[in-house]
Amino acid sequence: MVSLIAMPIPLMTGNVIDNLSSPEGTVSFLYQQVIIIICLHLIRYVLSLIGKYYLVKAGTRASNELRMKMIGHTVDMPMEFIDQHDKGYLMSRISESGSVGSLFSPSVITILIGVLDGLISVVLLFRIHWKLALIVLAIIPVYVVITVWYSRRMSASTRKVSESSAEMAGVVFETLNGLEEIKVQGAKQRYISRIYKKTDHVITAILKQNRNINGYMESSALISSLSGAIVLLFSGIMILGKTLTLGDYVSFTGYFAKVLGNVQAMASFGVTINPIMVSIDRVREYMDNKDEEFDRSEVLVEPIHFVDIHNVSYSYVSGNKQRPVLDHININLYKGDIVILNGANGSGKTTFVKLLLGLYPVNEGTILYNGMNISCLKLSDLRRRVSYISQKTYLFQGTILDNILPNGRQEQLHYLRELLEKYELQHFISNFPDALGTEIAHGGANLSGGQRQMIAFLRTVLANKEVVILDEPTANMDAVMKNSVLRMIENESFYKILVIISHDPDFFYLGRKINLGESSREMVESSYTSN
Ligand SMILES: Nc1ncnc2c1ncn2[C@@H]1O[C@H](COP(=O)(O)OP(=O)(O)OP(=O)(O)O)[C@@H](O)[C@H]1O
């Protein structure tokens, strides 16, 4: 529609010139035609603005939606995939979703509209002078060949730019994440030179990409200049031979410029669209990675009352190397069980509970919840029933209360206040500037390690899950806070099965103690030492 409005303008311009150069030429015809031309330009301007606004809006929505899908998909990715990539790399991959919005950018839209514009212009060229049209259109195949050739080269170089940029983002992200450590260790130079190395790859890839883009741009500009000269040559001969009027020449060059402009734009579509298509392809590739729920459909019907860990082995894979951590583990967990898991550092305790949570798939053996194999269970359902406090104690942005009672379960506020009173924790809360309403900074940066652990522990007590797993839950707490935790474990019924990883002898009396052997190779039911 927009392109159709401006379509008659070259024809009208030619008519004006022919009218003015004929004896019947009048100035009123000139005024009338110029006013119409101005009006057409203005209408085109308004329609184009409105159209582009709505298309860009649609593009922004689409790319945002895709970004959210990619973030969701990343959360659902198996840990084995996540372990293999830096967070910055993943972030960079997610940000490629923004390219879908670029598909609706004004320049791309102009190119797409140009397809119709170009086709109509070709028809009009034939209408003005079909022989001249045939001559000049012979140039188009040359354009196509050059475009296809450059397009292929550009795909490869754009892919390299995206991948090397994602890798660089990974290193930058890691550096920013560890700023405190880098300062303390004086490791700035080491990290900076790592970033430099990655930057080198990005620069090389960008230079190659630009070489292709410039090569293409210059070649197509040369072809369009040469074809302008060819049109002039043949038109001049025809004008001298009186088979073409000056007005027709003006109209012809007007439409020819449109055809060339659009062919060039469509050809350079490669340049404009190529990075977008490569990104879309990479987004698709990323989304095609199977998430951890793939092929899992079963859900537990009853509350978990029995977990059978049978002959379970696990090895981490890094690169092409396998790192055996757990070897033929056998253990049964029953309703009411408290198991204290200890053993040497690196013996695989955390790995073991991660297998229980389905974060990693067992290599060999089975984990059965109520007799159902974990490999078939929907993990979202399983994890709704299990509470896990990791050694890292992750807290969300929000208040302390939001962290203890996520999901807005305000009805439990009363129970929380009871716990704080019963276990002498009021002081712990009132020490914060706004008590339970105190805002927690990103990652809990404004809290001490012990405070973070206590908040996470209270969250677990209030969550009241079927299986509770605590990884070194009091490692950073003082004796008073640890005592509160021990008493809560003894007196509050917030679990059916409790697994605690701890080296602390104060925990050993709570339940069955299982030692994950020093070699971390063998842990069998018969080797348990219970207190
Ligand atoms: N994501 C991972 N990728 C590769 N290897 C890993 C990974 N996580 C842990 N490991 C390795 O697996 C082994 C067991 O680690 P794990 O954290 O399970 O031990 P742990 O018994 O909990 O140790 P600690 O008592 O120090 O917390 C270690 O040698 C560790 O280096």
The ligand as a MOL file (V3000), in Angstrom:
LIG
                    3D

  0  0  0     0  0            999 V3000
M  V30 BEGIN CTAB
M  V30 COUNTS 31 33 0 0 0
M  V30 BEGIN ATOM
M  V30 1 N 29.8830 -29.8860 38.5350 0
M  V30 2 C 30.9680 -30.6470 38.6950 0
M  V30 3 N 31.7170 -31.0010 37.6320 0
M  V30 4 C 32.7970 -31.7670 37.7530 0
M  V30 5 N 33.2440 -32.2470 38.9320 0
M  V30 6 C 32.5620 -31.9280 40.0380 0
M  V30 7 C 31.3900 -31.1120 39.9860 0
M  V30 8 N 30.9110 -30.9600 41.2380 0
M  V30 9 C 31.7460 -31.6490 42.0390 0
M  V30 10 N 32.7280 -32.2420 41.3370 0
M  V30 11 C 33.7700 -33.1160 41.8530 0
M  V30 12 O 33.1450 -34.2340 42.4490 0
M  V30 13 C 33.7820 -34.6100 43.6410 0
M  V30 14 C 32.7530 -34.6630 44.7570 0
M  V30 15 O 32.2610 -33.3560 45.0040 0
M  V30 16 P 31.1500 -33.0990 46.1030 0
M  V30 17 O 30.8640 -31.6670 46.1190 0
M  V30 18 O 30.0290 -34.0220 45.8640 0
M  V30 19 O 31.9290 -33.5470 47.4180 0
M  V30 20 P 31.5270 -33.3550 48.9430 0
M  V30 21 O 31.7030 -34.6850 49.5810 0
M  V30 22 O 30.1910 -32.7420 49.0720 0
M  V30 23 O 32.6610 -32.3540 49.4010 0
M  V30 24 P 32.6760 -31.2840 50.6250 0
M  V30 25 O 32.6650 -32.0630 51.9030 0
M  V30 26 O 33.9630 -30.6010 50.4080 0
M  V30 27 O 31.4930 -30.3890 50.4510 0
M  V30 28 C 34.8640 -33.5870 43.8850 0
M  V30 29 O 36.0860 -34.1670 43.5290 0
M  V30 30 C 34.5490 -32.4520 42.9700 0
M  V30 31 O 35.7020 -31.8550 42.4770 0
M  V30 END ATOM
M  V30 BEGIN BOND
M  V30 1 1 1 2
M  V30 2 1 2 3
M  V30 3 2 2 7
M  V30 4 2 3 4
M  V30 5 1 4 5
M  V30 6 2 5 6
M  V30 7 1 6 7
M  V30 8 1 6 10
M  V30 9 1 7 8
M  V30 10 2 8 9
M  V30 11 1 9 10
M  V30 12 1 10 11
M  V30 13 1 11 12
M  V30 14 1 11 30
M  V30 15 1 12 13
M  V30 16 1 13 14
M  V30 17 1 13 28
M  V30 18 1 14 15
M  V30 19 1 15 16
M  V30 20 2 16 17
M  V30 21 1 16 18
M  V30 22 1 16 19
M  V30 23 1 19 20
M  V30 24 2 20 21
M  V30 25 1 20 22
M  V30 26 1 20 23
M  V30 27 1 23 24
M  V30 28 2 24 25
M  V30 29 1 24 26
M  V30 30 1 24 27
M  V30 31 1 28 29
M  V30 32 1 28 30
M  V30 33 1 30 31
M  V30 END BOND
M  V30 END CTAB
M  END
